[in-house]
Every structure is written in structure tokens, then in C-alpha cells.
């Protein structure tokens, strides 16, 4: 018997630098697809993100991933009764830290500490306000993973880590990027965490697992490029 899944809509990936934003996708949030269609949609996301991460779009894609997570988090904060904090979060992100992150490259990471410290503080405060269970349902705990991974993923030539270390950071990072590439627009459109988990999270999880499967080879390619 075929399963009917309510799945997140697939997003457009031809996006420029750090101005890139994933749009809210209310239509796709309400779209009913078969299991096969959902798997095809996730596979398409994996193929696109795989090309981006091993090419020149790894930084813009990372910026877009964090951007959509923070927008989902801000929307959840507003719904929970924290409108001032929600607006402050987005203002700081768009005014300071989004352009800062967008200026990083794999051969010139720069000083990531201010961004990393800010993102950790924001994510921790968000978890206190929303609660751990809501953070997990909305996949906002992925912010911890990305923040932990960026200093290593964006600095493959650093002698402090070898290929094994680099891969250990890259795989979960790539999984998060895949999840939000496939489900971000839907997650923006739905504020109920339980509904979002089942409507947006299914195809996102398929894309996440797909990226984790292919990402070791991407990590190896990037690491060898900077450590010939």
C-alpha cells in the first residue's frame, strides 16, 4: 500500500552569495505527495547541494541554511510571546553577522570567533525561550551542529586537524544543510512544531540522510585540494 505523505516543497537553489534567502513556501507546505515523489524531491535536493558544497557555493549555501533556521526560530519566538527578542535577533543577523559569514572563504576564514560566539548565545537563549522539545521538533538544534562545524569545515588547510577530523565535522554539517535545503520554505510557512515536524521534516530527513551518505567523499575532495 502506497503511503501518502504531506511533504515540504522543494526550493530553488540557484542563489547568489550572502544575499541569498530561502522564501516561505506556503503552497508546498500544504502539498500532498506520494512517497515516491517525496523521495525524488529529496534526491534532487541532495544532488544540488552536493554540487554546491564541493564547488564555489559552500559559503552562500551555509549562509542560506543559517538564515532560514534563524527566521524559523524568530517566527517561533514571536508566536511564543517574544516579539522584541525576535526582531532583535533578525536585526543583528542581517545587519552584522550575515555579511560577516558571507565574507568567509575556505582559504581565508578570518576571525570566526565573534560570529560563533553570537550564534551560540542566540541558540542557547532560543532554547531557553522555546524549550528543548520545541527546538528539536523544529530542527533548530541544528544551529549547534553548524556552529560547531564551521571553524573546521571552512578551514580545511588548518594543521590542527587531519582528514578524519575534517570528515567528522563535515558529515553532520552537510546533513543539516541538506535537511534545510529540502524543507526550509515549508518550515517557514508552518509555525506549529508538531505539524512542521511531520509535514516538513519527512523530506528534510530523507535529504539529510542522503547528504550524510555522500558527504565523506566531498570532505575528502575539499581536504585534499587544500592539503596536496
QUISUL-V979036 format. One record per helix or strand of 2 or more residues. SS is the DSSP state (helix for helix, strand for strand). FROM is the first residue (numbers start at 1). TO is the last residue. Records with the same first field share a line. If there is no record, write none. Layout:
SS->FROM-TO, FROM-TO
This chain:
strand->4-6, 32-34
helix->26-29, 35-53, 58-80, 83-102, 113-130, 132-137, 142-153, 163-189, 193-199, 201-226
